[in-house]
Amino acid sequence: MNKLVKYILLIAIVTIFASCTEDIGDFTVKGESITAFELAGPENNVTVKINTGALTEPYTFSWAKAESGLGSSIKYTIEFDLPDGDFSKPLWTKASDESGALNKATLTFDELKQIYGKGGNTGVVSVKWNVKAENGSPNVKMGQVANYLKLSLSADGVSDFTLLKPLDKSIILLNGSTENEQLVFDWNDAVTTSKNVTYKLYIDKQNGDFSSPLLTLSADNEGKASQISLTHAQWKILFDQNKIAAGAYAWTVKAFSADQEWMNETFQIFIEFANWRKPIYIVGEATSVGWDINNALEMNFISPNVWAGAFQLKADKEFKFFPEKGSWDNGMGANLFTSFIGCTAVDGGNFKNSGTSDGYYFVIVDLNSKTITVSDSPKILGGSVVAGWSPGDAIAMQMVETGVYDTYQYITVDGSGFKFVPQKSGWDGDLGASKTTAGSLAQTDEDNLSVTKDGFYRVRTNMNDFTYTVVETAWGIIGDATPGGWGEDTNMTFTAAKGEYVWKADVTLTNGLIKFRANDDWAINFGDNGANGSLEYGGDNIAVTAGTYHIELILNSATGFKYTITAK
């Protein structure tokens, strides 16, 4: 009986064990499951140029994590194959970081060069890559979709280099009290195969990736030096123009060879400002307030040590500048300046307006270049406009509101562009486009302005804030007296040539009203305040009587904006 019991117990144990073995056997055959996963980066069809000057530098591949059904650890292997391969015999493989444990693989450029050699070793080589996930069971999982990758070799590699200063996580204090002191961004030299290298400095938001940096500057010596050295005032101007306020930012440098650009380190900086935006005031017999220092007229701050504004000034009368309204202390007299445009220095340190008539003048005070500029209007010149490059032929612009001046010109792409001069007597104080801020004027180190297609343009300069706009225009007539009423323009015609200012139309009108507008839009339109034949922006509607007319719109800034309506 005892043997029978033991036998029954043995059968039961075997039965139970057999049941467990069946389950485990099922696991052994099928393997512990692995979840699907996708590749992350680089994205599909990315082209990587292998920097032959920095073969030890890393390039990272990454993917989403896979999970084991029972929680076993997963090992990854990155694999590369030809575009038509199936990874059964990959070209090149490597365990992921930390001996296969991480869902990323850091390759060196030298390893990418090996893959490049196995994939064709000439021109642009196409391969694809995927990742194999294993957990020790027979089950193996590949990334759901392989990514394609294009590889090329740089012929002129760039070595790695390090940033020096400003130090990482340092504070930059731009101080108006030391505005002429130098602040240097500095880095070690890079080496290229050709021995020719240039650099650019980039400043971006703290977490920016420098794809659209806030500021880009070429290094000193036309990009060849491994530094940029500017005064505090110059940095302040650049930061203001590019809307870089106090706060945290990142900076880096790219080195450029003939066919390779290389950026490695990124430093964090915190920018602070102190003692800037000091106001100045104009006062004197030439001004509308006379010598009343308590009512001195404030000028507009443009950039460190540069102010501008438009004021009513009397001809041949004196004026002076002061840093504080209501105080005669610390006057800024002629002794501080070496260049006088449109004015002269007189005894006692005052300035005298050289203009020949009373009226509005724009005034620029530039302590950086030690220049005072006084002018009744900017004057346009250049090879792309009718005036050519002779200042004596420059064309006066018309003031359309205080400190804002317009001219209409037929401008060509050819001719090397155009600029502005304050006086027709020469080039002193000429104004052009800022090299750092689109739409801003500069009086030193400026570029010519230009257009991308020939056309009839409105060119506007605002001497209150040193900005400009260039807008192509085509003109029409609109109003309830026209065939199109207030809903559709009657287009005018223009002879496309430099020196032409007249738009024409022959049109039959009814009793009613008309206006002129550009580009089938109300943003730029003319009416006539006072019905005197002179045009004003946004002016009154022009009353007409029924009839057929030849109408001319005359947009010559030198003689004023006018129109004529002649019965046919």
VOZA-384672 format. One line per 3 residues: number of its first residue (from 0); their letters; for each residue x, z, y negated of C-alpha. Coordinates in Angstrom, 3 decimals. Each point is the difference from the previous one (the first is absolute). Example, Ala and Ser with C-alpha at 12.3 -4.5 7.8 and 13.67 -1.06 7.14 Angstrom:
BEGIN
0	as	12.300,7.800,4.500 | 1.370,-0.660,-3.440 .
// end
This chain:
BEGIN
0	mnk	0.000,0.000,0.000 | 2.833,0.900,-2.347 | 1.601,-3.403,0.627 .
3	lvk	-3.297,-1.734,-0.681 | -0.322,1.720,-3.373 | 3.531,-0.955,-0.917 .
6	yil	-0.685,-3.553,1.042 | -3.152,-0.198,-2.107 | 1.861,1.472,-2.972 .
9	lia	2.767,-2.550,0.453 | -2.521,-2.850,0.051 | -1.603,1.348,-3.188 .
12	ivt	3.345,0.265,-1.776 | 0.973,-3.495,1.075 | -3.358,-1.314,-1.190 .
15	ifa	0.399,1.675,-3.373 | 3.587,-1.238,-0.283 | -1.098,-3.495,0.946 .
18	sct	-2.581,0.076,-2.779 | 2.670,1.019,-2.541 | 2.427,-2.549,1.344 .
21	edi	-2.591,-2.714,-0.502 | -0.305,0.875,-3.676 | 3.726,0.242,-0.484 .
24	gdf	0.459,-3.076,2.044 | -2.346,-1.820,-2.355 | 2.171,1.228,-2.955 .
27	tvk	3.164,-1.059,1.778 | -1.275,-3.485,0.584 | -1.550,-0.602,-3.421 .
30	ges	2.441,2.059,-2.058 | -0.718,2.437,-2.837 | -1.828,-1.894,-2.734 .
33	ita	1.610,-0.957,-3.330 | -2.153,-0.696,-3.055 | 0.237,-3.314,-1.830 .
36	fel	2.107,-0.096,-3.169 | 0.867,-2.491,-2.745 | 3.190,-1.021,-1.747 .
39	agp	0.358,1.117,-3.622 | 3.055,-1.413,-1.697 | 1.498,-2.309,-0.837 .
42	enn	-3.250,-1.943,-0.252 | -0.537,-3.281,1.806 | 2.115,-2.982,-1.131 .
45	vtv	2.292,1.995,-2.270 | 3.357,-1.616,-0.781 | 3.044,2.276,0.084 .
48	kin	3.265,-1.151,-1.529 | 2.802,1.761,1.854 | 2.453,1.418,-2.520 .
51	tga	3.380,-0.923,1.508 | 1.720,2.214,-2.553 | -1.750,3.159,1.228 .
54	lte	-0.348,-0.404,3.763 | -0.183,3.755,0.627 | -3.040,0.432,-2.255 .
57	pyt	-3.310,0.776,1.744 | -3.189,-2.008,0.344 | -2.996,1.818,1.452 .
60	fsw	-2.774,-1.223,2.318 | -3.050,2.207,0.479 | -3.273,0.154,1.944 .
63	aka	-2.951,2.276,0.650 | 0.390,2.767,2.569 | -1.291,-0.472,3.528 .
66	esg	-1.470,2.904,1.981 | 0.223,0.851,3.716 | -3.215,0.807,1.837 .
69	lgs	1.345,3.323,1.291 | 2.271,0.689,-2.951 | 3.290,-1.137,1.526 .
72	sik	2.741,-0.955,-2.431 | 0.370,-3.686,-0.834 | 3.203,-1.957,-0.297 .
75	yti	0.133,-3.160,-2.106 | 2.195,-3.085,0.209 | 0.021,-2.671,-2.699 .
78	efd	0.379,-3.519,1.382 | 0.740,-3.366,-1.565 | -0.739,-3.384,1.503 .
81	lpd	-0.267,-3.659,-0.946 | -3.286,-1.051,-1.640 | -1.290,-1.507,3.274 .
84	gdf	1.365,2.824,2.199 | -2.134,2.532,1.889 | 2.503,2.916,-0.094 .
87	skp	0.565,-0.223,3.749 | 3.653,-0.769,-0.820 | 0.423,1.110,-3.629 .
90	lwt	2.969,-1.151,-2.090 | 0.895,3.505,-1.179 | -1.308,3.528,0.530 .
93	kas	0.684,3.473,-1.289 | -1.490,3.459,0.503 | -1.800,1.304,-3.071 .
96	des	1.469,2.777,-2.138 | 0.828,3.348,1.635 | 0.602,-1.624,3.390 .
99	gal	-3.381,-1.712,0.073 | -2.120,2.946,-1.147 | -0.995,-1.200,-3.492 .
102	nka	-2.396,-2.778,-0.942 | 2.659,-1.717,-2.099 | 3.253,-1.759,0.704 .
105	tlt	2.814,-0.093,-2.530 | 2.156,-3.082,0.482 | 3.109,-0.868,-1.954 .
108	fde	0.538,-3.362,-1.613 | 2.710,-0.507,2.598 | -2.616,0.382,2.748 .
111	lkq	-2.301,-2.405,-1.821 | 2.945,-2.368,-0.133 | 0.276,0.272,3.804 .
114	iyg	-3.691,-0.896,0.314 | 0.555,-2.864,-2.432 | 2.812,-1.289,2.245 .
117	kgg	-2.108,0.202,3.137 | -2.946,-1.675,-1.739 | 1.844,-3.128,-1.118 .
120	ntg	2.878,1.048,-2.274 | -0.617,-2.635,-2.672 | -2.207,-0.412,-3.055 .
123	vvs	-3.157,2.084,0.076 | -0.588,1.410,3.478 | -3.529,0.891,1.148 .
126	vkw	-0.559,2.769,2.546 | -2.792,2.367,0.845 | 0.116,3.710,0.694 .
129	nvk	-2.105,2.495,1.850 | 0.282,3.530,1.362 | -0.247,1.207,3.604 .
132	aen	-1.467,3.486,0.546 | 0.668,1.855,3.287 | -0.848,3.518,1.225 .
135	gsp	1.751,0.130,3.373 | -2.954,-1.298,1.988 | -0.305,-3.608,1.154 .
138	nvk	-2.167,-0.698,-3.047 | 1.698,-1.850,-2.874 | -1.658,-0.926,-3.277 .
141	mgq	1.146,-2.583,-2.569 | -1.097,-0.108,-3.609 | -3.308,-1.815,-0.254 .
144	van	1.382,-2.942,-1.986 | 3.641,-0.994,-0.465 | 1.275,-0.654,-3.519 .
147	ylk	2.045,-3.048,-0.898 | 3.207,0.422,-1.980 | 2.266,-2.476,-1.771 .
150	lsl	3.698,0.775,-0.316 | 2.656,-1.612,-2.174 | 3.601,0.850,-0.841 .
153	sad	1.269,0.426,-3.536 | 3.015,-2.185,-0.714 | 1.013,2.292,-2.866 .
156	gvs	-0.622,3.552,1.225 | -0.108,3.015,-2.282 | 1.652,3.284,0.945 .
159	dft	-1.794,3.297,-0.355 | 0.609,2.001,-3.176 | -1.061,3.362,-1.394 .
162	llk	-1.703,1.122,-3.187 | 1.999,2.396,-2.174 | -1.883,1.107,-3.102 .
165	pld	-2.384,1.176,-1.227 | 0.104,2.265,3.043 | -2.884,0.174,2.425 .
168	ksi	-2.729,2.381,-1.211 | 1.675,0.401,-3.386 | -1.605,0.255,-3.449 .
171	ill	0.634,-2.677,-2.631 | -0.570,1.270,-3.534 | -0.229,-2.792,-2.571 .
174	ngs	0.628,1.747,-3.273 | -0.737,-1.536,-3.367 | 2.599,2.294,-1.555 .
177	ten	2.727,-1.670,2.090 | -1.507,-3.476,-0.021 | 3.365,-1.774,-0.296 .
180	eql	1.572,1.703,2.999 | 0.341,-1.994,3.226 | -2.035,0.647,3.138 .
183	vfd	1.504,-1.727,3.041 | -1.562,-1.019,3.312 | 2.938,-0.433,2.369 .
186	wnd	0.629,-0.995,3.631 | 2.868,-0.952,2.302 | 1.073,-3.606,0.357 .
189	avt	-1.445,-2.155,2.759 | 2.136,-2.631,1.707 | -1.184,-3.469,0.988 .
192	tsk	1.533,-2.658,2.204 | 0.451,-2.267,-3.009 | 1.254,2.870,-2.208 .
195	nvt	-2.753,-0.864,-2.509 | -2.672,2.636,-0.502 | -2.536,0.864,-2.700 .
198	ykl	-2.287,2.997,-0.371 | -3.420,0.924,-1.329 | -1.306,3.471,-0.755 .
201	yid	-3.609,0.840,0.842 | -2.107,2.946,-1.187 | -3.364,0.597,1.651 .
204	kqn	-2.633,2.669,0.484 | 1.122,2.992,2.012 | -1.571,-1.336,3.195 .
207	gdf	0.327,-3.694,-0.852 | 1.587,-2.525,2.344 | 1.626,-2.087,-2.802 .
210	ssp	-2.099,-3.057,0.884 | -1.419,0.156,-3.564 | 2.443,2.262,-1.858 .
213	llt	-0.782,1.415,-3.416 | 3.357,-1.134,-1.371 | 2.617,-2.502,1.199 .
216	lsa	3.371,-0.373,-1.725 | 3.061,-2.081,0.766 | 3.238,1.969,0.143 .
219	dne	2.563,-0.129,-2.800 | 2.347,-2.988,-0.304 | -2.766,-2.480,0.843 .
222	gka	-0.892,1.920,3.149 | 3.541,0.223,1.380 | 0.826,3.618,-0.897 .
225	sqi	-1.016,2.863,2.265 | -1.678,1.864,-2.860 | -2.429,-0.263,-2.900 .
228	slt	0.988,1.871,-3.140 | -2.456,0.255,-2.909 | -0.542,2.467,-2.814 .
231	haq	-2.777,2.552,0.127 | -1.778,-2.067,-2.659 | 0.261,-3.186,2.038 .
234	wki	-1.322,1.733,3.132 | -2.841,1.473,-2.063 | -0.959,-3.468,-1.243 .
237	lfd	-0.010,-1.410,3.533 | -1.994,2.913,1.395 | -2.558,-0.241,-2.811 .
240	qnk	-0.381,-3.744,0.452 | -0.526,0.387,3.741 | -2.339,3.005,-0.266 .
243	iaa	2.418,2.417,1.660 | -1.113,3.397,-1.256 | 1.436,3.424,0.800 .
246	gay	-0.242,0.734,3.717 | 1.433,-0.648,3.453 | 1.355,-3.434,0.948 .
249	awt	2.243,-1.691,2.550 | 2.965,-2.274,-0.647 | 2.078,-2.283,2.151 .
252	vka	2.335,-2.979,-0.228 | -0.001,-3.331,1.793 | 3.218,-1.923,0.584 .
255	fsa	-0.302,-3.787,0.162 | 2.289,-2.526,1.697 | -0.545,-3.732,0.319 .
258	dqe	-2.650,0.453,2.701 | -0.514,3.729,0.508 | -1.439,2.882,-1.989 .
261	wmn	0.672,3.561,1.094 | -1.535,3.313,-1.007 | 0.615,3.231,1.855 .
264	etf	-0.173,3.334,-1.811 | -2.777,1.220,-2.268 | 0.445,2.911,-2.415 .
267	qif	-2.723,2.091,-1.610 | 0.238,0.846,-3.707 | -2.129,1.937,-2.464 .
270	ief	-0.102,-1.487,-3.506 | -0.559,2.160,-3.069 | -0.057,-0.858,-3.717 .
273	anw	0.843,2.106,-3.038 | 0.169,-0.564,-3.761 | -1.429,-3.543,-0.088 .
276	rkp	-2.660,-1.834,-1.984 | 1.104,1.200,-3.391 | -2.258,-1.425,-2.740 .
279	iyi	1.208,-1.560,-3.231 | -1.870,-0.776,-3.219 | 0.325,-2.629,-2.709 .
282	vge	-0.509,0.856,-3.652 | 0.966,-1.501,-3.363 | -1.087,-2.045,-2.959 .
285	ats	-0.362,-3.027,2.279 | -2.650,1.747,2.135 | -3.694,0.628,-0.610 .
288	vgw	0.661,3.768,-0.398 | 2.932,-0.300,-2.386 | 2.469,2.875,0.192 .
291	din	-2.649,2.484,1.153 | 1.897,1.582,2.899 | -3.079,1.998,1.028 .
294	nal	-1.816,-3.242,0.802 | 2.967,-1.926,1.389 | -1.022,-2.700,2.503 .
297	emn	0.852,0.562,3.664 | 1.722,-2.800,1.907 | -0.690,-0.774,3.650 .
300	fis	2.507,1.243,2.566 | 1.114,-2.992,2.110 | 2.896,1.439,1.988 .
303	pnv	2.756,2.550,-0.602 | 1.342,-0.550,-3.528 | -2.283,-2.996,-0.624 .
306	wag	-3.170,0.085,-2.135 | -2.220,-2.762,-1.372 | -3.169,-0.554,-1.974 .
309	afq	-1.758,-2.212,-2.516 | -0.535,1.248,-3.540 | -1.087,-1.239,-3.402 .
312	lka	3.220,-0.299,-1.990 | 0.678,-1.063,-3.559 | 2.576,-2.687,-0.626 .
315	dke	3.409,1.059,-1.307 | -0.847,3.728,0.202 | 1.794,2.864,1.746 .
318	fkf	-0.799,2.136,3.042 | 1.651,2.476,2.353 | -0.594,1.735,3.350 .
321	fpe	-0.351,3.699,0.844 | -0.349,1.843,3.310 | -2.691,2.390,-1.261 .
324	kgs	-3.049,-0.529,-2.173 | 0.022,2.322,-3.006 | 3.751,0.614,0.042 .
327	wdn	2.797,-1.741,-1.893 | 2.578,1.377,2.435 | 2.094,-2.244,2.263 .
330	gmg	-0.987,-3.283,-1.595 | 1.008,-3.116,1.941 | 1.654,-2.080,-2.666 .
333	anl	1.966,-3.218,-0.136 | 3.235,1.796,0.866 | -1.200,0.289,3.632 .
336	fts	-0.392,-3.765,0.390 | 2.295,-2.989,0.033 | -2.440,-2.906,0.244 .
339	fig	-2.772,-0.702,-2.525 | -2.502,-2.790,0.766 | -2.582,-0.752,-2.666 .
342	cta	1.163,2.926,-2.099 | 3.084,1.274,-1.811 | 1.763,3.328,-0.430 .
345	vdg	-0.042,1.412,-3.511 | 1.691,2.892,-1.774 | -1.206,3.378,1.171 .
348	gnf	-0.442,-1.145,3.573 | -3.413,-1.607,-0.442 | -1.051,-3.400,1.343 .
351	kns	-1.534,-2.763,-2.105 | -2.513,-2.507,1.325 | 1.397,-3.527,-0.396 .
354	gts	-3.476,-1.570,0.272 | -1.228,-2.044,-2.938 | -3.674,1.000,0.101 .
357	dgy	-2.032,3.124,0.639 | -1.729,0.148,3.347 | 0.316,1.102,3.596 .
360	yfv	3.457,0.156,1.534 | 1.114,1.161,3.395 | 2.904,2.443,0.007 .
363	ivd	2.360,0.795,2.899 | 2.396,2.956,-0.119 | 2.635,-0.146,2.737 .
366	lns	2.559,2.804,-0.071 | 1.601,-1.309,3.204 | 1.092,-3.264,-1.590 .
369	kti	-0.018,1.529,-3.525 | -2.363,-2.750,-1.196 | -2.926,0.001,-2.431 .
372	tvs	-2.363,-2.984,0.206 | -2.690,-0.860,-2.565 | -2.048,-3.193,0.315 .
375	dsp	-3.333,-1.418,-1.135 | -0.516,-1.528,3.471 | 1.829,-0.961,3.178 .
378	kil	0.912,-3.687,0.139 | 0.004,-1.993,3.239 | 2.784,-2.409,0.939 .
381	ggs	1.543,-1.486,3.117 | 0.567,-3.169,1.930 | -3.408,0.258,1.658 .
384	vva	-1.857,-0.115,-3.349 | 0.067,-2.458,-2.868 | 2.307,2.172,-2.140 .
387	gws	3.020,-0.410,2.251 | 2.795,2.543,-0.116 | 0.708,-0.114,-3.742 .
390	pgd	-1.152,3.222,-1.757 | -0.606,-1.986,-3.152 | -2.755,-1.921,1.819 .
393	aia	-1.617,3.070,1.580 | -3.779,0.115,-0.429 | -1.621,3.067,-1.565 .
396	mqm	-2.614,1.811,2.054 | -3.263,1.142,-1.563 | -0.974,3.672,-0.177 .
399	vet	-3.445,0.350,1.584 | -0.123,3.805,-0.215 | 2.448,2.566,-1.297 .
402	gvy	3.305,-0.603,1.789 | -1.424,-2.641,2.370 | 1.110,-3.610,-0.463 .
405	dty	-1.206,-3.237,1.632 | 1.193,-3.564,0.194 | -1.380,-2.921,1.974 .
408	qyi	2.580,-2.400,1.385 | 0.278,-2.817,2.483 | 2.716,1.432,2.257 .
411	tvd	1.939,-1.836,2.676 | 1.785,1.231,3.090 | 3.072,-1.967,-1.056 .
414	gsg	1.981,1.161,-3.005 | 1.199,3.415,1.171 | -2.969,1.917,-1.391 .
417	fkf	-0.521,1.661,-3.368 | 0.679,3.168,-1.991 | -0.832,1.561,-3.380 .
420	vpq	2.060,0.645,-3.127 | -0.974,2.302,-2.867 | 1.544,-2.264,-2.648 .
423	ksg	0.526,-3.753,-0.173 | 3.471,0.630,-1.418 | 1.636,0.661,3.376 .
426	wdg	-0.015,1.589,3.436 | 0.519,3.615,-1.088 | -2.593,2.288,1.588 .
429	dlg	-1.437,-2.688,2.287 | -2.581,1.161,2.536 | -0.495,-1.114,3.589 .
432	ask	-1.420,1.156,3.306 | 1.099,3.319,1.465 | 2.046,-0.422,3.175 .
435	tta	-1.520,3.118,1.534 | -3.677,0.101,-1.017 | -2.315,-3.001,0.174 .
438	gsl	-1.940,-0.546,-3.212 | 2.353,2.045,-2.183 | 2.237,-1.178,-2.811 .
441	aqt	3.649,0.893,-0.427 | 2.360,-0.438,-2.936 | 3.202,0.447,2.015 .
444	ded	0.989,-1.427,3.386 | -3.191,-2.040,0.131 | -1.068,-3.137,1.888 .
447	nls	-1.694,-3.128,-1.295 | -3.741,-0.190,0.576 | -1.245,-2.899,2.107 .
450	vtk	-3.084,-1.596,1.562 | -0.561,-1.389,3.491 | -1.885,-3.138,-1.098 .
453	dgf	-0.255,-2.107,-3.128 | -3.038,0.875,-2.084 | -1.551,1.250,-3.225 .
456	yrv	0.574,3.744,-0.202 | -0.905,2.940,-2.155 | 3.133,2.104,-0.468 .
459	rtn	-0.615,3.523,-1.296 | 2.517,2.639,-1.040 | -1.010,3.581,-0.717 .
462	mnd	2.613,1.618,-2.194 | -1.735,3.376,0.240 | 0.956,0.445,3.643 .
465	fty	2.512,-2.819,0.610 | -2.177,-1.972,2.443 | -0.894,-3.678,0.308 .
468	tvv	-2.449,-2.253,1.844 | 0.070,-3.734,0.712 | -3.382,-1.520,0.937 .
471	eta	-0.723,-3.680,0.658 | -3.122,-1.192,-1.821 | -2.411,-2.943,0.072 .
474	wgi	-2.620,-0.004,-2.736 | -3.697,-0.768,-0.253 | -2.995,0.343,-2.317 .
477	igd	-2.960,2.174,0.961 | -3.264,1.018,-1.663 | -3.709,-0.785,-0.176 .
480	atp	0.783,-3.032,-2.176 | 2.110,-1.619,2.754 | -1.232,-2.010,2.996 .
483	ggw	0.872,2.859,2.356 | -1.500,2.772,-2.128 | 1.516,3.459,0.429 .
486	ged	0.454,-0.535,3.726 | 2.401,-2.943,0.221 | 2.947,-1.101,-2.131 .
489	tnm	0.407,-3.453,-1.453 | 3.645,-0.700,0.807 | 2.391,-1.096,-2.712 .
492	tft	2.969,-2.333,0.493 | 3.651,0.489,-0.862 | 3.048,-2.252,-0.205 .
495	aak	2.513,1.734,2.264 | 3.217,0.049,-2.043 | 2.224,2.451,-1.785 .
498	gey	-1.049,0.462,-3.610 | -3.647,-0.830,0.692 | -2.492,2.665,-1.052 .
501	vwk	-3.320,-1.838,-0.335 | -2.831,0.010,2.547 | -2.712,-2.601,-0.625 .
504	adv	-3.541,-0.828,1.054 | -2.680,-2.478,-1.052 | -3.322,1.684,0.635 .
507	tlt	-3.648,-0.243,-0.971 | -1.335,3.340,-1.229 | -3.412,1.406,-0.784 .
510	ngl	-0.817,2.537,-2.684 | 1.526,3.252,1.173 | 3.239,1.865,0.618 .
513	ikf	3.380,-0.745,1.598 | 3.260,1.761,0.826 | 3.327,-0.973,1.567 .
516	ran	1.291,1.631,3.173 | 2.834,-0.447,2.482 | -0.158,-0.494,3.745 .
519	ddw	-3.828,0.125,0.213 | 0.174,3.723,-0.677 | -0.562,2.410,-2.858 .
522	ain	3.350,1.799,0.299 | 1.476,-2.339,-2.638 | -2.545,-1.325,-2.504 .
525	fgd	-0.107,-0.942,-3.664 | -2.726,0.235,-2.602 | 0.014,-0.196,-3.789 .
528	nga	-0.512,3.129,-2.090 | -1.102,-1.211,-3.419 | -0.661,-3.638,0.940 .
531	ngs	3.199,-1.073,-1.766 | 1.562,-2.210,2.679 | 2.458,2.696,1.074 .
534	ley	-0.291,1.353,3.544 | 0.055,3.586,1.176 | 0.016,1.371,3.538 .
537	ggd	-3.534,1.015,0.936 | -1.181,-1.173,-3.428 | -3.510,-0.896,-1.096 .
540	nia	-1.931,-2.869,1.520 | 0.340,-3.245,-1.960 | -3.263,-1.480,-1.267 .
543	vta	-0.427,-3.794,0.300 | -2.741,-2.539,-0.647 | -1.126,-2.754,2.304 .
546	gty	2.202,-3.081,0.152 | 2.941,-1.666,1.714 | 3.371,1.454,-0.974 .
549	hie	3.719,-0.281,0.493 | 1.209,3.582,0.418 | 3.621,1.136,-0.112 .
552	lil	1.407,3.378,0.976 | 3.383,0.432,-1.698 | 2.112,2.789,1.503 .
555	nsa	3.187,-0.164,-2.058 | 1.314,3.512,-0.592 | 2.215,-1.173,-2.844 .
558	tgf	-3.011,-1.120,-2.087 | -2.751,2.178,1.460 | -2.696,-0.527,2.625 .
561	kyt	-2.634,-2.382,-1.382 | -2.699,-2.499,0.943 | -1.713,-3.017,-1.517 .
564	ita	-3.457,-1.473,0.688 | -0.358,-3.573,-1.277 | -3.200,-2.044,0.239 .
567	k	0.402,-3.360,1.683 .
// end
